[in-house]
Amino acid sequence: MNFQYKKSLLMLAVACTSAALFAKDDDNNTRNTVAPYLQNRASDIVDKVVGKNQHNNLFGLGSNYGTFDVSFRYKQSFRPNGITELLWGPALVSNPGTTTTTTTTTTRCGSDCGTSTSSCSSCVVKVTGRGVVPAKAATDLEADQFMLPTTYSSLLSFKPRAQQFRAGIGFYMAFDEMVEGLFMRVRGDFVHTRHDLKFSEAKTSTTPTTTPATNLATFSDFASGKSLAVTTDSAIFEGLQFAKFDCGTRTINEFGDLYLELGYNAWLDEDGHFGFSGLFIAPTGKKPKAEWLWEPIGTNGGHFGLGGSITSHYTLWRSEDEEKHFDFAFEAEITHLFGAKQTRTFDLKGKPLSRYALAKKMMPTGTNLTAGTAPSATNAKPALQFADIYAPVANISTQKVKSSFGVQADLVGMFTFVCHGWSWDLGYNFFGLSSEKLKLREGDDCDTSCGSSSMTTTFPVNTWALAGVAQSYGFNATTKVGLSSTASASTVFASSAIDTPALAFAGDGITKLTTTPGGAAQVNTSLTPVTIAVTDLDIEGAETRVLSHSLFTHVNYTWIDREDWVPFIGFGAQVEFGQNGGCGTKNCGTPTTPTMPTSSNCGDSSSSLNTALSQWGVWIRGGVSFN
C-alpha cells in the first residue's frame, strides 16, 4: 500500500503541475508588450498547511475534533524593475545620467531619490518634444501629445513597491463520529494592500522653456489627471481619467476571498492520509476600477471559484519512542474562476502605451468644410470634423469587461520534522493562474464596478480619432474651422502624417482654409477621417497570467501536555519569485519601432504576460485544537 500510495501521489503531483504549467494561451494572436492591469495572486495554500501536521487529519481519535487559528502576515515586493517593465515595456531605457542644462527644474515625489537632477532609477522613461535638439529617440514618449511644449523633455523614474498586511482566520472540523474521514475547512482574510510606484520626474530641457499658460507644466500634471479649459489652439483638453499615476501611495482595505471546503480522507492511518474535497471560493473583495495605474487589489477581483482540493501526508521515519518523526506532505487546490464584472483600460492593437496617446473628438461635418485637390464647387465634404475636444485614449478605451480564468493551481510539497512539541516545515509552493479571458460588456447597465460615472456603457462609434500633432483647425480669413484631419498611424512615441491628405476648403469648395488667421499657406485635412473602433482595442493583449515559485519555512510549538484544548503558536517566512526584472534596453533591446519586444524576457506573440510579483513575506500564527 505504501508503494502504491507514493506512486499515486507522484503521478498526481505531476498531473496537477502540468495542468497549471500548460494552462496558458497557445493561440497566435499578437500580444502586447505591456500590461495595463497587473493581475495579482490572491490564493495562498501555504497559510493553509504550515504548522498543521499535529492537529489535522488525525487517526484513531474516534470523535469529532477541530482546529481554530489566527494568523498575521506581511508581504513586500522586490525586483522593482520587473514591475516597471510590465507597466512601461518598450518605453524603458537605461538612465543616461545627469544632463548639463541651461534650465533644469526637478519634480520629485519620493524621498529616496536624492537631490540630483537626473532620475534615481537605473531604468527610465524619456518624454521628449519634437522641437528638442538632438532629435527624440524612437523609444521616447512624444511630449506634444501630453499638451506639453515642443521643447519639453524629462526623465520619468519608477521604483514600484507592493506591501500587503493580512489578518487571517482558519477553521478545520473533522466529523469522525458521523463518518470517519469526513471534514470541513473554512478560511478567510482581512487584507490591507498598498501600492507605491515611487514615481518621480526630472525635467531635462536643453533650452530655456517658457510654458504657455494654456499648457500643462509637466508630464506629472498630465499623469495625475489635470485638465485644461482652453488649449493652445483654444480647444478643451479633458484630463486623464483612467490609468492615472502620481507620487501618492494607493491603498485598499477589503475582506479577502472566503474559501469553503467539504472533504473526505479516503485513506487514514498512523503513517499518513490521503483525502480530497470540493472547494468553493466566495468573492468578498473589491474589483478593479481602472482609475489608477497598478491599482491595489488584494483579492481575486470578484471571481467565484469552484474546484477541488487534495490533501495528503506520509511519515517517512519515526523514532522508536514515537516522539520524533519526519513527514512529507503534498497539498493541491485546482479551481476554475468564473466570470467577474470589472473595469479595465486597454491600449490599441499593436500600439503599447497608446492609452496615453492624444485623441480628438469628431462630429458630423457641417457646411463650413470641404476637401479636394483644387478649388471646385464639387469638392467632397468629409464625413467628420473636429468637435473642439481633446482627451487621452484611456478615457475612451476604458470599458466594462467580464474576466475569467480557466485554471488556478496552488500546490505545495513540504517536509516536516517533529520533535516532542516542536515542528519544523520546509517546502516549495507553485502557483499558476492560466491566461485570462476578457470580454467586453457593451450595453450593460453601469454598476458599482464601473469606476468613473463618466464612463460610457457602449463604445462611442465614429466619435474619437488619434490626433497625433496634426493641425485641428483651419481659418477662413479669421474664422476658425474644425478640420477632418486624423492620424490613425500615430503612436504615443511618434505622430504620423494625416490620413488621406487633401487641401482644405470652406463649404463653397473654393475658398481656401489657411494654417493661420489671414495667412497665405493652405492647410491640409483628411478626405476620409479614420476613427477609433471597438475592434481597435487590444483586448487579448491585456490578458495576463500568473506563475510563481516559492520557498518557505515555518517553526511551530504545540503544548502537547494539554488534553481537550491544545494551543499552538508558530512563525515563518516565504520568498516568492515571479517575473524577471530589468531595463527595457537590458532585456528587450531598443526597438526601432516600439511595438513588439526583441527578447523572450518581455513576452512573445503567443503568450500572455506573466504578472506575478517577486516578494518576500513573514508571518506569525497561533491557535488551538480541540476534541
N, C-alpha and C positions, 0 to 999 in steps of 0.2 A: 504493500500500500504506500509505503514511503516513497519508493521509486516512482510509482505512478503519479503520486501527488506532485513530486518535484518536476516530473516531465510535463504534466499538465500545466503547472504554474509557469514553467519556462515558455511553453507554447503560447499561453495566454498573454504573458508579458510582451512577447514578440509581436503577437497579433495586434494588441492594443496600441503599441508604439508605432507599428507600421501604419495602422489606420490614421493615426494623428499626423505622421510624417508625410503621408501622401494625400492628405485632405486639402491640398491646395489646388488652385485652378490649373488646368493643363491646356486651356484654350490659347489661341494665337493672337488674341486681341492686343493692341498696343496698350501698354501700361504707362502711367505717369511716372515721373521720377521724383515726385514729392508727394507727401501725404497731407491733404487738407485737414484730416482728422486722425489723430493717433489713437487707435484702439488700445484699450488697457486690459490688463489681466485682473479679473475680479475673484475667480476661484483660487483657493489655496488649500490643497489637500494636506499639506504638511501640518497645518494647525490642527487638522482633524485627528492625526495619528500619533504625533510625538507624545511621549510620556504616558501612553495608554495601555501598554502591554500587560501591566499588572492589574488592570481594572476592568477591561472589556474582554468579551469573548472567553469567558472563564468556563472551566469544565468541572462538573461534579458538584455544583452547589445545590442543585435540586430546588431552587427557589428563585423568585424574582429578585433582580438586583439592578443597580444602575450607577451612573456617574454624572455629576454636575460639575462643570468647570468654568472658570472665567479667565480670560487672557487679555493682556495689554501688549500691543505690538507697534513697532516703529519701523518704517522703511524709508530709505533715501536713495535716490538715483545717483549713479556715477557715469562716466563716459559721456559728458555733456555734448561733445561734438557729434556723437551718434544721433542725438535728438535734433541738433541743429541741421544735420544733413538731411534728415527725414523731412524737416519743415521747409528747407530752402534749396536743397538739391543742386541744380546746375548753376545757381547764382553764387554759391560759395567759392571763395578764392582764398589763397594764403594772404595773411596780413602784409601789405607792402611796407609797413613800418612808418615811422614818423616822416611826415612830408613838410618841407620848409614852405611856408605860405606867406603871402602878403597879409592876408587877413584870415585868422583861424578862430572860429567860435566853436566851442565844445559843449555838446549837450550830453550830460551824464545823469544816469538814474541810479546806478549802484555805487556802493562804497568800496567795491573790490577792484576798481579799475585804475586806481592811482590818479595821477594828475597830468599825465602826458596827453598830448593832443591826438595821438594815434589810438586805434582801437586796442582794447586789452586782450582780446581773444586771438588765438592763432589762426582762426578762420573767420572771415568777414564777408559781408555783402556790400558791394560798392553801388552807390547811387550817383549817376553822372549825367549831367545835361548835355545836349547836343552841341552846345557852344563852348564846352571845356576843351582846352588845349593842354596836352595832346588829346586826340580823339578818344572817346569812350571805347572800352573793350566790349566784345560781344557778350560777355557774361555780366556786364554792369546793368543794373536796372535804369531805365530811362527816366531821368528826373522830370522831364517835361510833362509826363503823364500823371504826375502827382501834384500838378499845379505849382511846380517849383520853377525858378528861373532857369534859363538855358545854360547859365554859367554855374549852376549849383553842383556841388559834389560833396559826398560824405561817405563815411565808413560805418556800417552797422555791425555791431558785435553782439553775440549771444553766448550765454553760458548757462543753459537751462538746468533747473534742478526741481525734481519732484519729491515731495515729502508726504508721508501718509501715517496717520495715527489710527489704530483700530482697537476698539474695546469689544471683545467678543464673548459670547456665551455658547456653551455646548451642553447638550443633554443626551445621554445614552441610557436606554432601558431594555433589559432582557426579560422575556416573559417565559422563563423555563418552567414555571408552574403550570402554564397553559399548554405550551408546545416547546419542548426543548429545542433550543437553537433560534427561536423567534426573537427578533429585536427590532427596535426603532431608534432613530437618531435625529436630532434637530440641532441646527447651529445657525448663528447669525451674528452680525457685527453692527456697531455704530462706527461710521467712518468719517474722518476728517482728512480732506485731501488738499494739498497746497501745491500749486504750480507757479514757478517764477522763471520767466525767460531770461532774467538778468540782462535785459536789453539796454544798450547804450548807443548813442550816435555821436560820432566825431566829425564835425564839418571840416572839409579839407579843400575848399575852393581855392584855386590857384590865382584868382584875380579878385580884387575887391568887388563885392556884390551889394548893391542896394536893392533890397527886396521890396517890390511894389506892395502897397497896402492890400491889394486885391489878391495877392498870392499867399499861400501858406508859408510860414517862416522856415520850417524844417520838415524833413520826412517824418519825424516823430509826430508832428501835428497831423499829418495825413493818416499815419498808422493808428492814432488814438481816436480818429473819427471826427476831426474838426471839419466843419462845412464852410462854404463861402456863399454869401448872399449875392455877390457880384464878382465874377472872374475878370481877368484882364480884357476879355472880349465882351464883357457885360452880360454873360450868361450866369446861370446859377450852378454851383457845384454842390451836389449832395454828398456829404461826408461819408466815409466808410462806415457801414452799419454792421457788417459781419466780418469775422476773421480779423478783428482788431487786435492790437497789442500795444503795450506801453511798458513803463518801468514798474508797474504795480504787480503785486502778488495776488493771484486769483485763488480763492478758497471755496470749498463747498463742504457742507455737513449733510449727511444722509444716513439712513439706516440701511445697512448692506443687505444684499440678497439673502433670502431665507431658504436654507437647504433642509429638505424633509426626506427621510429615508425609512423604508419598511423592508426588513430583510430576514434572511434565514441562513443559519450556519448548517450546511449540508454535512459537513464533517467536523467533529469537535471531540478532541480527547486531550490527554495530559501533554501530548507532544505538539499540538498545533490545532489549527482550524482552517476551514475554507468555507466562505459564505458569499452570498450575493444579495443585492437589494434593488428595489426600484427607487429612483431618485427624482424628486420634483424640486425645481427651483422657482420660487415665487419672487418676482422683482419688486423690491420696495425702495429702490434708489431713484435717482433723477436721470433725466435723459438729456443728450446733447442739444443745445440750442443754437450753436454756431456763432454766437455773438463775439466770442473771443478765440483767437488762435491758441491751440493747445489748452483747451478748456479742461478744468479738473473734474473728471468723473471717476469716482472710486468704486463704482459698481459695474454691472454688465450693461447698463444703459437701457434698462426696461425690458429685457428679454425674459420671457417664460422659458424654462428649460425642462426637458423630460429625457430621462435615460436610465442608466443603471450603474451600480457600484459593485466592486469586487473587493472582498476583504480576506486576508489570509496571513498566517504566520506559521513557522515551523521551528522547533527547538533543535538546533544543530548539536548542542553539547549541554550536558547537565552534570553538576558535581554530585559526588556520592551522597553528601548530606542534603542535596537539593536546595541549598542556599544560594547557589550561583547557577546561572545558565546563560547560554549565548544563542540568540534567536535571529532569524531572518524573516522580515515581513514584507509583503507586497500588497499595495492598495491601488485601486484604479477607479476613476469616475469618468464615464463616457456619456456625454449628453448632447442633445440637439437643442439649439437656441432658436426659438420661434421668432417670427417677425415682430419687431418693435417699431412703433412710430417715433421718428426722430426728425431733427432738422439738421441739414448738412450744407456746407458751402462747396461748390465744385469749381475746378478750373475748366478751361475749354480744351477740347481734344487736341493733343499734340502741342499744347502751349502751357507748360508748367508755370505756376505762379500767376497765370493770367487773371486770377480773381482780383489782383491789384491793378490790372490794366485799366485804361480810361475808356469809358463807353459814353455814347451820346444818345439822347432820346430823340426819336424821329416821330413825325406826324405826317398825315397825308398832305401832299403839296397843294398849295393854294393857287392863286392866279398871278403870283409875282415871280415865278421861276420857270425857265425852260433851259434846255441844253442842246448843243449841236456843234457842228464843225465850223459854221459860218453864220452870219446874220441871216435869218429866214423866218418868215411868219409861220412856217410849218415845223419849226424846231420842236422836239419832243418835250413833254412835261414829265420829269422824273416822278416816280410814284410817291416818294417821301422827301421831306426836308427837315432840317434841324429844328427841334422844338425848344431851344434855349435852355436845356438842362444837361449837365454832365453828371456822371456818377461812376464809381468803381464797379467793375464787373461783378464783384461779390454781392452787391446789392440786388442783382437780378439772378445770379447763379445760385443763390441760397434757396433751397427748396425743401419741402416736406418729403420725407422718404420713409420707406419701410426697410429695415435692416434685419437680416437673419444670418445665422451661421449653421452650416451642415453638421459640424462635429466640434465639440470641445472636449479635449482629453487632458486629464490631470492624473499623472501616475507617479508613484513613489516606490522605491526599493530601499529598505532600511535594515541595518544591523543593530541589534540591541544587546548590550551586556548588562546583566542584573546581578547585583551582589547585595544580599540582605535587602535593605530598604532603598538602596541606591540603584539607579539605572542610567545608562548612557546610550543615546541613539546617535547613529551616524548614517546618513543616507543621501540619496540622489533623487531629484524631482524633475520630471519632464512635464512641461505644459505646452499644449498645442491648441490653437484656435484656427480652424480652416478658413480659407478665403471667404470674406464676407460677400453676401449678395445684397445689392442695393436696387430698389425700385422706387421710382417717383410716385408720389401720392397726389397726382394732379386732381384738383377739383374737390378734395376732401374739405370738410369744414375745419377751420383752424381750431386746434385745441391747445392745451397748456404746453404742448411740446413745440409749438411753432416759434417761440422766441419773440422776435420783434413784431409788434402789432402792424407794422407797415408792410409785412411780407404778403405777397400775393398768393392766392390759393390756386391759381393756374399760371402757367408760364406766359409772359407777355409776348404775343406774336406780332412780328413786323413793327417792333417798337424801339428796340435798342440795337446799336451797332458799335463796333470798335471804332474809336475816334482817331487813334494814333495822334499825330500832331497836325493832321490836315486842317486847313483853314475851314472854319464852320460858317463864316458869313462872307457874303459879297456886298457890294454897295452900288446902288442905283443913285448916282450923284452922292447925296449924303444919307440916303435912306438905307438902313441895314436890311439885308435879305438873308434868311436862313438857307444855306446850301444843302444839297443832297449828298455831299461828299462823305464816303465811308472808307475805312481802311481795314478790310477784313483779314489781311495777311499780317497785321501788326501783332506783336507780342509785347510783353512787359519789358523786354530787353531792347526792342527797336521798333519804331514806327515804319509802316510800309507806305508805298505810294497809294493814292486813292484808287478805288475800284472804277473800272470803265471810264477813264477820264474824258471829259468833254468840256468845251467852253461854256461858261455860264452866261445866260441872258435873262433879261426881265421877261415878264409874262408875254410881251408882244413878240418875243423871239428875235428882236433886232437890237434893242438897247443892251449894250454890254454891261455886265456886272464887273466891277473892278475890285482889286485887292484892298484898296484903301478908299476912304471917302474922297470923292472928287479926283481920284488917281487916274492914270492912263493905262496901267497894266491890267489886262483882263484876267479874272480868276477862273480856275477850273472847278468843275463839280463832277459828281458821278452820274453818268447817264442811267445806270442801273445800280442803285444802292443795295448793299448786302447787309442784312440784319442778322442778329444772333438768334438761332433757332434752338428749341429744346434738344434737338439731336446733336447740337454742338457741345453740350455739357458732357464732360468726361466722367460719366457715372462709373464705368468699370475701372478707370484709373484711380478712383477714390476708394476702391475696395482694398482692404488691408487684411493681413493675417497676423497672428501672434505665435511665436515659437521661442521658447527659452529653456535653459538648463540650469539647475540649481544644485548646490551642495549645502547641507545643513547638519547641525548637531544640536543635541538637547541633553541636558543633565537634569535628572528628576530625583526627588526624595519622597518616599512614602513612609508614613508612620505605621509600620506593619504590626505593631503590638496592639493596635486597636482592633475591635471586632465588628460591630454593626456599622459604625461610621468611621471611615478611614480617610483622613486628609492627606493631601499630597501637594507639593509645590515644585516648580522647576523653571529653568531659564534656558534660552537657546539663541542661536544665531544662524543666519542663512545668507548666502551670496548667490545672486541670480544673474546669469549672463544672457542678455538679449541681443539686439542688433549690433553690428560692428560700427565703431565711430571713426570719424576722420574728416579732414577738409575735402571740399569738392575737388581741388586740384591734386590732392594727395591720392585719393581713392578713385576718383571719377575722371580724372584728366580735365582739360579745359576745352570743352567742345566749341567748335567754331559757331555752330548754331545750337544753343542750349535747349534742345527738345528731348533727346534721349541720352542716357548715360553711356560712357565708354568703358565701364568696368562692371563686373558682376556684383561688386560690393554694393552697388546702388540699385539693384533690381534689374530685371530683364523684361523682354517683350512677352513672356508667357507666365510671369509670376507676379502676384501682388506683393507689395512691400511688407516686410516683417517689422512691426512697430513695437516689439517687446522692449521694455526698458531693461537696462542693466542696473541692478540695485542691490543694496545690502539691507539686512534687517536684523533686529534683535527683539526678543520678547521675554515676558515673564508670565507664567500661568500657574494657577492654583485651583484646587477643587476638592471634592470629597466623593468617595464611592460609598455605596450603602447596599444593604440587603436585608 
